[in-house]
Amino acid sequence: MVVTGAEHKHYFDRALKKRKNTVIHNLQSLTIEEKPIEEERIQKYRWIRGGGFTLLLHGPDMDFHPYRIPGENIQKAIRLLKRLEKEYGHMPDFVFEQGWVDFLKGNYDRSISRMQQVITDSAHVAQKMKYLLIPSAIRTQAYCHDLKGNRQKALELYSQARATALRYGNLPEWKEKVLYKRWMQKPYTHEE
């Protein structure tokens, strides 16, 4: 059995579909009896990451093509963010999702501001999520500056995001190429 996050699932699906005698079950087609989770912190994390944001906003190939996220997914995410903001709006993970939606909607200044809040509050990000969340927040700021025509600031932020990712651990060549090098060579645009 392979259990994987939404961003990586499509790789497994492609590879496993080619194999004979392999059955791929979609989690949504299974009946799962949920057990209550007692710890409040785990409940919050489950709501934020598992409450739809990953499926709606960070699906297959989002690292390669974030501009392909369907508009209907963004609208669903906005409704979900509004519904959960009072309870979870103080959490950096939640603010990151708000900033990502702002980026996708073209609210670049607000996205930059929210991502800066995530970076400033990084002490409150779960240690196991820092490697992903902090460089992603900085890189999203770089995207926004590219889209605003502030190329020099964008280049500074791509370099900062890359350096931050390296501080948190190994940065595979494919990831460096996809997430940093290509945008350092040309400005980010919402196009192929």
N, C-alpha and C positions, 0 to 999 in steps of 0.2 A: 504494500500500500504506500502511495506517495501522497503526502499532504503538503500543499504549497500555497503561497500567497498569490493574490490575484495578478500581480505584476509578472510573475514567473510561470503561471499556469499554462499559458499558450505555448511555451517552449516544450513542456512535457506533452501537451496534447498533440502537437505536431509530430514529435518523435514517437509517441506511443501509438498513434493512428497507423503508423507504417508497420507495426509489429502484428504478426498473426497471433491468435489466441490471447489477445489482450482486450480487456473491456474497460472503457473509460466511463466512470459514473460521475455525473455532475452532482455536486453537493446538494443543489436545490431539489434534485429528484429523490433524495434519500429522506427517510423519516428519522429524525434524530430527537431523542428525548433529552431535553435540556435539564441539567442539574443546577439548582440555584448557586450563585457565587456569593460567598459571604463577604469577602473583603471589598470594601467600598472603592479602593483605588483600582482594583481589577475590574470592577463593574464600570467605572468611568472609562478606563482604557478600552474595554470591550465596546462600549457605546460609540466612542469616538472613532476607533479604527474599524470596528466591525459593524458600526451603525449605518453603513452604506457609503461612506466617503471613499474607501478604497475601490469598491466596485464602480462607483459613479465617476470618480475623478482620476483614478490611477490604474486604468485597465491596461490591456495588452499594448505594448509598444509605446506607452506614454513617455518613456525616456527619449525615444527617438522622435516622436511626433505628438507633443502635447496639444497641438492645435487641432488634433482629430477628435478630441473628446466631444461627443454629441451635445448639442445645445440643450436637448431635453434632460440629459444627465446633469448639466449645470443648473438648470432650473429646479430639479429635484433636490440637488445638494443645497441650493439656497434656502429652500423651504425647510430642509432638515437642520441647517445651521440656525435659522431663526427660531425653530422650535427648541433647540437644545442650548442656545446661547446663554440664557439666564443661569443655567446650572453648570455649564462647562466652559463658558466664555473666558474664564481666567486661565485656562490651561494652555500652555504653548502649542501643544499638538492641535488643539481646536483653532487657535489663532492662525496657525500655519494653513489649515484648510480654508479659513476665511480669506487669507492672503492669496492662496492659490486660485480661489474662485474670482477674486478681484482681478488677478492677472488674466485669467481666461476671459473675463468680461471686458477687459480693456481699461479697468480702473487702476492704472499703473502707479500713480502716486499713493493711493491707498494700499495697494499691494506692497510697495516698498516699505511703507510705514509699518504694516502688520508684520512683515518679515523681519524688520528691525526689532520689533517687540519680541519676536521668537528668539532672536539672537541675544538680545539683552537679558531675557529670562531663561537663558540656556541652563542655568543651574537647576531649574525646575523641570527640565526635560529628563525623562528616564535615561539612565546611563546607556542602556542597550539600544536606545533610539537616537542618541546624539550623532552617531556616525552618519545617519541618514538625514535627519531633520535639519541640522545646522548647516551643512554644506548645501542642502537643497534650498534652504531659505536664502542663503547668500546668492546662489545661482539664479533663483527666481528674481531677485533684485537686479541682477545683471541682465536677464531677459527684458525686464521692464525698461531699464535704461537704454538698451539697444532699440527697443520699440519707440522710445521717446526721442531717439536720435542722439543720445549722450554716449557715443561710442567709447570715449576715453574712460568714463566712469564704469561702463560695462566691462571693459578689459580689466580694470583694476579688480572688479568684483569676481570675474571668472578666475583670475589668479588667486584671489583670496579664498574662494570656494574650493578650488583644487588643493591649495595648501592645507585648508581645514580638513578636507577629506583625507589627505595623507596623514595628518596628525592623529586622526581617529583609527587609522589602520591601513591595510594594503589597498591600493587603488589599481585594479586590473587594467590592462592596456585597453581592452574594449570599452570599459567604462570611462577611462580618461579620454578616449577618442570621441565617444558619443556625447559625453556630458560637458567636456571642457574644450578640447583642442579644436573641434570643428567650429565652435562659436568664437574662439579666439582668432580664428582665421577669417571668419566672415560674420557680420552681424546676424543675430537671431531675427528671424521673421516668422510670421504665422503661415508659412508656405513650405512646400517640399524643398 
